[in-house]
Amino acid sequence: MESNKKLKMSRNHLERVLEKPASAFTRNDIIDYIGREGIEMVNFMYAAADGRLKTLNFVINSLEYLETILSTGERVDGSSLFPFIEAGRSDLYVMPRYESAFRDPFAEIPTLTMLCSYFDKDGNPLDSDPRSVLERACREFTAVSGLEFECMGELEFYVIGADPGTFPATDQKGYHESGPFAKFNSFRTKAMSLIASTGGQIKYGHSEVGNFKHNSLIYEQNEIEFLPNPALKAADQLLLAKWIIRELAAKEGLNVTFAPKITVGKAGSGFHVHIRLMKDGVNVTQTENRELSDDARRAIAGLMTFAPSITAFGNTNPTSYLRLVPHQEAPTNICWGDRNRSVLVRVPLGWTSGKDMCVQVNPNDKCEMETYAKQTFEMRSPDCSANVYQLMAALCVGARFGFEIDKEEALAIASRTYVDVNIHAKENASKLAGLETLPTCCVESAECLEKQREMYEKRDVFTPAMIDDQIKQLRAFEDKDLAGRLNADPVEMQRIVNRYFYCG
């Protein structure tokens, strides 16, 4: 009965029609849905090295052909999708994952779309596919720690459109603003609805701090935050969400950018990733006594240790480091803390009071829910230049390190890097001076990855070729001291911004 209620509330049309959760979809279910709903086309979608979804279209012309593509997938040119695949050995297979199936919300022709996995010529999962890397990272994390690695992402982005000239917003005060002062709330809610229809599990959406006017256009920052899920599922949902937000903007005559920084003096856009540690279906990030668990502290210690090289996957173009500057909300120092927005890893406010707030405002309804299950910890340095699979894999590898070293050593690292003050306040200058800093450019991130690459390659998670390619790409930017140079050259600043405006 409870399962039926959940399915009735599902926004995924396939789940409602087939009356089963997406995780249980079979090939026959997909064929049944296609026949029942008059679907005329099937799309395969898969992420390439640039982090964007690519699409292959099929017209359904017979049951035999439909069964063939669902069973055997199709060939694609790997050298056009990944820079480290040679043209002479470029063929790859893409195989659809039935559980990812959704009704395409934009297609004029009735279309069913599925995300795909890559396989090599021998029929094995492609070892350098970023999604396969994340899958291995999660598997090895569990093997070492006995825990499951879950994530939830926060997508920040600017929506850009014509200025109506009325109800102007207060500059850099757009946080949770309502209409009519916020101009693009309806766009965001439409995007949220479409994301949910593809299986995305959204926590909430709101307008963000950033807003400004330029050349008769309004630039308004928004955020959509997701619910925790196993890292693979979380990454799939975020990838689809970015595609939907962009596609909807194009159809509505708006512009959208996920770029980390698009102008000086205004809020940049991050891609904060929350982490939740699970065991046997129970969140072990917080104890039943409502305190941060030792398991969480060990994972945080690992993130503190590998934070310098995590930027190589989470901050992958020069504008990333225009956002990571001191004295703004974006972090620059390697430390963590409770409810502290000046740190790299933040433990958000948890439901730790033990009081039933619900009954205080709703006297007729006692809630009594287990609130400790909601606790996460949040990595605040990444932005949407990241390949989401590689980034989450890097976070997983970093967290794993905290369980590979002696427990007392890990807890000591966590204790040493903990701060409970605003590290950018003048009175805390001595505390700030004792903290390590994040890389300041792509070149420095590459150097950090080179120094720490052994951990990423350990247990065969990242392939050496993938690490080599990441280092090569970052070094090619030659952006040492770029931020300082751009401050004196607004023309070059705008050129750099324009070049990476549609990153990620």
N, C-alpha and C positions, 0 to 999 in steps of 0.2 A: 504493500500500500504506500509506504513512504517513498519507494522507488518510483511509483507511478506519479506521485505528486511532483517529484523532482523533474520528471520527463515532461509533464504538462507545463512546467514553468521554464523549460529550456527554450532558448532563443534559436537553437540549431534546428532547422526545419526537418532535417533527416531524423534526428532523435525523436521528434514528435510523431512523424509519419511511421517510422519503423518501430516505434515503441520500445527502444532499447538505447542504452548509452553508447556514445561514439566508440568507446574502448572495446565494445563487443561487435562492431560492424564486421561483416564478412563480405566476400566477393558476391555471393548471392544476394545479400542485402543491397549492395550497390546496384546490381542489375535490376532487382525488384523495384527500387526507388526510381531508377531511370525510366523503366517501363510505365510505372504507375503515374509519374509526374510529367510524362511527355518531354523528357530531357533530350535535346537534339545534339548537344556537344559535350565533350569532356575536355577539361584542361588539366595538364600536369604543371605544377609549379615547384621550383627548387631554387635554393640560394646558391649564388656564385661567390667568388672570392671577394667581390665588392660589397657583399652583404645584402644585395638586393635580390628580390625574387625574379626569376626568369619564367617564361610561360611557353608551353607547347600545346597547340590546339588540335583536337581530333573531332571530326564529324562522325557521328555514329551512323553507319550505313548497314549494319547487320548485327545480329546477336553474336555471330561467330567472331566478328572483328572486335566487338566490345569485350568479349571474353578473352581474346588474345591480348589486347593492350592492358587489361586488368591483371592478367596472369604473367605476362612476360615483359611488360614495360616497353621501353623504346631506347634506341641509341641516341646519344648526343655527342657533340664535339667538345671534349674536355679541355682542349687547349684554348678554346675561346671562352671558357668559364673560369679556368684557374691558370695563373701565370707559370706555375711550376710543372705543368703537364706539357710534354713535348708534342709538337704537331705530328711527328712520325708515329706516335703511340697515343693518339688522342681519344680514341673511342671509349665512351663510358656508357653504362646502362643507368637509366632512371626507373625506379620501381615505385608505384604509388602506395602510400600508406592509407588503408581504408579508413582508419579511425580519424583521419584528418579531413574527410570529405565534407564539403559544404556547398550550398546553392550559391552560385556567383551573384552577389547583390548588384553588380553593375551591368551584367550582360543583357543585351536586348534579346538574344536568342537564348532559350532555356538551357543553362549550362551548369554542369556539376564540376567542381574543382577539387583536386587532391594534391597535397604536398608529397614530394617524392624523396627517396633516398638514393644515393649513388652507389654503384657497384662497379668493380673492375672487370677485366676480360675473363678472369677465372671465376666470376660469380661471387666474389667476396666483397664485403663492404669496403668502399674506398677509404684507405687508411688516412688520407690527407683531406678528406671531406670534413669541414669544420664541425658539422653535426656529429659525425662519427667520433671526432676528438672529444666533444662534450660527453658523448655516451660513455667513452672509455674513462674520462675523468670522473664521472659519477660512479661508475662501477668500482674504480680503484679507491675512491673515497670511502665507499661503503665497506670494501674489503679491509681497509685499514682501521676505520673508526667504528664500524658496526652501525652507522647511522645513514639516513638518506638525506641528500642535499637538495633542498627546495629553494626556489627563487621567486621573487616578484619584482617587476620592473616599473619604473616611473618614467614615462615618455614626456619630455618637455619639448615644446615646439612653438614657433611663432606662426600665427595666421596673419596674412597681409591682404588688405583690401582697401577700397575707396573710403575716404573720410566723409561721413554724412554731414559733418559740420555741427552736430548737436550733441548735447550731453558728453562733453569731453571728459575722458578719464584723467585721474590725477597721475602725473608722471611717476613711474616706478612704484605705484601704489595699487597695482591691479589684483593683488592676492584675494581670491575668492569673491571678486567683484560680481555684482548682479547687473543684468540689463536695466536700463538702457546705457549705463556707463560702460559696461562690457559689450562689445559689438558682435562677438563671434561665438557666444554661448550656444546658439542654435546649431552652428556648424559642428561644434564639439559634441553636442548630444546626438546629432545624427551619426557622426563617426562612431561614437560609443555603441549606438544601436546596431550599426552594421558590423562592427567588430564582434559584438555578442552573437550575431547571427552566424558567424563563421566558427563559433566555439570559444571565442575569447572570454575569459572570466575576469570581468572588470570589478575593481573595488569602488572606484569613484572617479569623477572628473571635475575640474574647476579651472577658473582663470588663474594665472600666475602673476608674479610681481611685475614682470617686464611689460611695458607698453610705451610707445613713443610714436611721433608723427615724423614723416620724412617725404618730401615731394608729393604732398596731398594724399599720402597713403598712411593708413594706420597699421602699426606693427603691434600685435597683441599676443602675449605669451599665454599658452594653455598647458595643461597637464592632464594626462590620463594615467591612472595608477591601477595596476592589476592585482589580483589575489594570488597568494602563494600556490605554487604547483611544482611537481618534480621539474628539475631544471630543463630537461628536454622539451617538455610540454610548454613551459613558460617561455622558452626561446622561440618556439614555433608561433605562439600567440603574438609575441611582440613583433616578429617579422611580418606576419599578416597585418597587424595593426598599422604599421608604418605604410604598407602598401595601400591600405584602405584610406588612411588619412590623406595621402597624396592624391589618390584617384578621385576621392570626393572633392577635394579642393579644385582639381583640374575641371571637374564637371560643373562646379558652381562658380567658376570664374575667379577663384581666389588663388593665392600663392601660399605655400607652406615651406618652412625650413626647419630642419632638425639640427642645423649647424650649431656648434658650441658657442660661437661668438660672432655677432654680425655688426656690432658697432661698439665704439668705446664709451664707457660710462653707463651702459645699460646692462640689465641682467642677461647673462649667458644662459644657455640651455644645457642642462646636464641629463644624464641617464643613470639615476641612482638605482642601485640593485640591492634589494633586501634579501637576506638569507635566513632561512628557517631550517633548523636541524630536527629531523623526525626519527622516531624509532617505534616500530610496530603501530604506526598510525597516530602516535602521540608526539606533540611538540615538546622536545627536551631542551629548547633554547632557554626556557625559564623553568625554575623548579616550582613545585606545588606551594612552596613558601613564598612564591612571587619574587625570587631573586635570580639574577643571571646565573646560569648553570656553569659549572666547570667546563663542560663540553663546549659551550659557546665561547668561553674565555680562551680555550685552546685553539678554536678555529680563528678567533680574532688575532691571537698571537701569530698564527701562520700568515694571516693577511698583513699584519704589521711587518713581518719579515720580508715578504715578497711584494709589498706595495710598490717599490721602485720599478720592478719589471712588469707589474700588472698594467702600468700605464702604457706599455708597448702594445697592449691589446685593447685598452679602454680609451686611449686618447691618441688617435692615429693620424692626425694631420696638424699642420702648424697652427690653425686657429684653436685647437684644443688647449694650447698653452697660453692663449690670450685670455682664456677663461680662468685657468688655474694661476691666479695672481693673488698676492697677499691682501689681507684686509677686506676681502669680499666673502660671500658665503661659500664659494668654491674652495675646497681644501688645498693647502700647500705643504702641510707638515704631517709627518707620520705619527699619529696618535689617535686615541679613541676615547669616548666618554658617553655619559648618560645625558640624553636630551640636549646635546651640545652641538650646535650647527657650525662651530668653528673647527671641528675635528674631521679626520678622514673617515673613520668608522663611527657612526652614531648608533647608540641603542635608544630607539624612540621611546617616548613616554608609554609605559605599559599600564595595564589595569591592575595596579599593585596595592591599591588602598584597602581592598577587601570589603568595600562598601557597595551596596546595591544602589547605584545612582539612578537606575531605572525606576525603582519604586518611589524614590524621592520626588520625581516629577510626574509619576503615574501611580498614585497611591493605590489604585485598584488592581495593579498588575505587578506582582512580585516576579522578578526575572530569574535570578539565581543561575546564571550561566558561568561555566568554567572559563574565565577570561585569560588565564595564563597561556592558553593555546594560541593567542594572537601575537605573542612577542616575536620580534625579528631583530636583526642588526643590519645596518645599512652602509654599504660602500658608496661614498659620495663623490669620488673622483671621476668615474667614467662619463663619457658623453656619447651621443649617437653616431659619432664617426666609427664606433666600434662595430666589428662583426659580432653580433650578439652571441653566437655559438662559441667563438674563440674566447670572448670576454668571460662568459660564465664558466668555461672550462678552466681559464686561468684563475678565477676566483676559487673554484673547486680545488685546484691543485694547491693554491696558497693555503686554504683552510685545512687541507689534508696534512700539510707539514706540521701543524700544531698537534696532530695525533701520532706523527712518526717520531717525534722527539720525546724525551722523558716528560711526563706530565708536570712535574715540579718546574722543569725548565720552561715549559710553555706558559705556565701560570706566572712565572717570574717575568717573562717577556710582556705578558698582558699587564701585569702590575706596573712595570717600568714605563710603559707607553700610555698609561691611563692619565687623563687630565680631567679636572672638574671645574675648570674656569675658562673664560673666553681668552684664548691664547693671544688674540690680537689686541687686547686692551693694554694700555701703557703700563699699568701696574703689574702685568704678567710678562714683561719683556724678558726677565731672566729665565722663566719657564720656557718661553718660546725659543730662546737661544740654545737650549739643551736638546731640542727635538731635531731629528733628521728631516730633510725636506724631500719632496717629490721632484722628479726631473722637471726641467724648465723648457724642454723642447723635444722634438722627435729624436734628434741625434742622441741626446742624453738618455732617452728611453731605450733606444737601441743598445747603448752601452750597458745599461742595467740588465737588459734581457740577455745580452751576451755573457755577463758575469753570472747570472742566475739560471741559465738555460738548462743546466743539468737536472734541476728539479722538475721542469716541465716535460723533459724527455724521459724522466724516470718512469718505470712501469709502463713504458711504451704509450704514453698518453699523447703528447705532441710528437709529430715526426720531426727528425732533424731538418728535412727539406722545408717544412713549414716554418720552423724557427729561423732558418737561414733567410727565407723569403721575407719574413716579417722584419728582420733586422735590415735587410737590403732596402726595403721600401722606406723604412723610417730614416735611414741614413741619407737616402737620395733627396730628402727635402732640404738638407743643408741649412737648417733653420737655427743654428746656434746664435743666440743673442737677437733673434728676430723681433721679439716684443719691444726691446729697447730701440731698435732701428725704426720700427713702424710708428712709434710715438712721435717721431720727428718727420714722418712722411705719410700724410693722410691719403695721398693718391695711391701709394703702394699698399697701404692698409686696405683700401677699398678693392684693389685688384685681388689681394689675397682672399678677402671675404667673398668676393664674387666667384673665385675659382672653386671654393669649397662650400658654396651655398647649399648645394643639394647632396652633401656627403651622407654616407651611411645608408 
